[in-house]
Amino acid sequence: MLGVLGILFLLDENAGTKVTESARIFTIINNCKETIWPGVFPGANFNGGGFELKPGQSIVYTAPVSWSGRIWGRTGCNFDKNGNGSCQTGACGITLKCGASGETPATLAEFTLASLDFYDVSLVDGFNVPLVVTPLNGKGNCSVAGCDGDLRNSCPSELAIKANGKVIACNNACDVFQKDEYCCKGVFGNPVTCQPTYYSKKFKEACPTAYSYAYDDPTSIFTCSGTDYVISFCSSR
């Protein structure tokens, strides 16, 4: 498997491959024991928004500054030769290439690329696979963001989504209970009244550098300039 240090070496060795200084290189690695089908929205710079990534495989894409979007993993997918099919988690309709965001629950990596990039990993929509974002060679608060633990192993039973007796994802409390206090809506629609809940605290305990609820900004969103990114599924830091 190609780890972050290996990716860093390759990027240093091939620094001339950058199209422009304003482009960002995204290296997406699958360190899981299962195949992952990453989804990207909008996906114009990422093979139309979806592709297959087998265990140990990595792939590189380049996105321009001005791109703003999200990357997530789909699991348990089965696509035919025309790219039509289904996924157990993270599905974006019935196609391999995503033209919309994925279904919840899904672990999300979110990016806004500009002279100063903003990035985070969010569990607000739940969890389906470990996901870590590692910035490379940037300047600023270029911290590693994400969730390298597997919340499927410790998911509260009321949030667990199962298939064939196995937990395949951990839902978010908003979707399950449909209450404003969990959804940060209504009178709870601001950072003063919307506070951490029992469930968001469980997520935060497992993944301290990931968003656990809507207003979890101070410890969950990071900024960096002039950086490339490694997005790792099932990778310890």
HUQUI-V267460 format. One record per residue. RES is the residue in one small letter. SS is DSSP state (H for helix, E for strand, C for the rest). PHI is phi in degrees with one decimal (999 if undefined). NEAR is the number of other ideal C-beta (glycine too) atoms within 12 Angstrom. Layout:
# HUQUI-V267460
res: (RES:RES)
ss: (SS:SS)
phi: (PHI:PHI)
near: (NEAR:NEAR)
This chain:
# HUQUI-V267460
res: (m:l:g:v:l:g:i:l:f:l:l:d:e:n:a:g:t:k:v:t:e:s:a:r:i:f:t:i:i:n:n:c:k:e:t:i:w:p:g:v:f:p:g:a:n:f:n:g:g:g:f:e:l:k:p:g:q:s:i:v:y:t:a:p:v:s:w:s:g:r:i:w:g:r:t:g:c:n:f:d:k:n:g:n:g:s:c:q:t:g:a:c:g:i:t:l:k:c:g:a:s:g:e:t:p:a:t:l:a:e:f:t:l:a:s:l:d:f:y:d:v:s:l:v:d:g:f:n:v:p:l:v:v:t:p:l:n:g:k:g:n:c:s:v:a:g:c:d:g:d:l:r:n:s:c:p:s:e:l:a:i:k:a:n:g:k:v:i:a:c:n:n:a:c:d:v:f:q:k:d:e:y:c:c:k:g:v:f:g:n:p:v:t:c:q:p:t:y:y:s:k:k:f:k:e:a:c:p:t:a:y:s:y:a:y:d:d:p:t:s:i:f:t:c:s:g:t:d:y:v:i:s:f:c:s:s:r)
ss: (C:C:C:H:H:H:H:H:H:H:H:H:H:C:H:H:H:C:C:C:C:C:E:E:E:E:E:E:E:E:C:C:C:C:C:E:E:E:E:E:E:C:C:C:C:C:H:H:H:E:C:C:E:C:C:C:C:E:E:E:E:E:E:E:C:C:C:E:E:E:E:E:E:E:E:C:C:E:E:C:C:C:C:E:E:E:C:C:E:C:C:C:C:C:E:C:C:C:C:C:C:C:C:C:C:C:C:E:E:E:E:E:C:C:C:C:E:E:E:E:E:E:C:C:C:C:E:C:C:C:E:E:E:E:E:E:C:C:E:E:E:C:C:C:E:E:E:C:C:C:H:H:H:C:C:C:C:C:C:E:E:E:E:C:C:E:E:E:E:E:C:C:H:H:H:H:H:C:C:H:H:H:H:C:C:H:H:H:C:C:C:C:C:C:C:C:C:H:H:H:H:H:H:H:H:H:C:C:E:C:E:C:C:C:C:C:C:C:C:C:E:E:E:E:E:C:C:E:E:E:E:E:E:C:C:C:C)
phi: (999:-96.1:-84.0:-62.5:-64.4:-65.0:-63.3:-59.0:-61.3:-64.4:-67.1:-65.6:-67.2:-118.6:-57.7:-68.8:-79.6:-62.8:-67.7:-146.0:-67.4:-88.7:-89.4:-120.6:-94.2:-110.2:-106.4:-108.9:-119.1:-108.2:-99.1:-76.8:-84.3:-119.5:-68.5:-117.1:-113.6:-57.3:-114.6:-135.6:-141.7:-70.9:-111.5:-58.4:-94.7:-128.7:55.3:78.8:107.8:-171.8:-166.0:-95.2:-135.4:-77.8:-54.4:83.4:-89.5:-134.4:-147.2:-121.0:-131.4:-120.9:-122.3:-78.7:-61.7:110.5:-73.5:-136.4:-172.7:-138.0:-128.5:-147.2:-106.2:-105.0:-123.7:60.7:-92.6:-146.4:-114.9:-86.4:-65.0:-92.6:79.7:-108.0:171.3:-149.4:-134.6:-72.0:-136.7:75.4:-58.9:-117.7:89.4:-118.0:-121.2:-65.2:-94.6:-83.8:-105.4:-158.9:-67.4:-78.9:-71.1:-82.4:-82.6:-157.7:-76.9:-115.9:-104.0:-118.1:-136.5:-130.7:-94.9:-154.9:-59.2:-122.8:-77.6:-115.4:-149.6:-161.9:-117.9:-116.2:-110.5:-59.9:-93.6:98.2:-136.0:-132.5:-161.6:-59.3:-149.3:-129.7:-110.6:-117.9:-78.6:-124.0:60.9:-98.4:-126.8:121.2:-84.7:-87.5:-84.1:-72.2:-117.9:140.1:-138.5:-93.8:-85.0:-106.3:-68.5:-65.3:-80.4:-127.8:-66.4:-55.3:-57.0:-71.5:-104.8:-71.8:-111.6:-119.0:-143.0:55.7:78.3:-114.8:-73.2:-105.5:-166.5:-120.3:-72.1:-95.3:-65.1:-60.9:-64.8:-76.7:-100.2:54.6:-114.7:-57.3:-64.9:-88.8:-98.0:54.8:-122.3:59.6:-68.0:-99.0:-88.1:-153.7:-68.9:-80.4:-88.7:-88.9:-111.6:-56.9:-107.7:-54.6:-74.9:-65.9:-66.1:-63.5:-64.8:-67.3:-61.9:-78.0:-137.8:-63.3:-106.4:-121.3:-61.6:-108.5:-156.1:-58.3:-108.8:-91.7:-65.0:-55.5:-109.7:-130.8:-111.2:-127.8:-128.3:-158.9:-120.1:62.0:-111.8:-103.3:-133.3:-111.4:-107.3:-114.1:-92.4:59.2:-119.2:-75.8:-76.9)
near: (22:25:22:30:18:21:32:23:17:22:31:17:11:15:16:10:16:22:16:14:17:19:23:42:37:39:40:40:38:34:33:32:16:29:26:43:45:51:48:42:32:25:30:19:27:34:26:21:31:40:32:27:39:21:19:22:23:31:29:29:32:25:36:23:23:18:30:21:33:36:54:51:52:49:42:27:36:19:24:12:8:10:24:17:23:23:36:31:37:42:33:37:25:22:27:33:29:37:20:22:26:40:29:30:40:46:54:41:46:36:40:23:32:22:19:20:36:28:48:40:47:40:50:40:36:43:50:48:50:39:52:38:49:38:39:31:24:28:15:19:23:25:25:33:42:44:46:30:31:27:36:33:16:20:31:27:13:17:33:25:32:18:17:9:7:17:27:32:40:41:35:41:36:29:23:25:18:14:19:19:24:31:27:29:16:15:13:22:15:14:15:10:15:27:19:25:30:19:37:35:19:25:40:27:18:28:36:24:33:41:38:42:34:32:24:30:18:15:21:35:28:34:26:32:24:26:39:39:44:45:50:43:47:33:37:18:25)
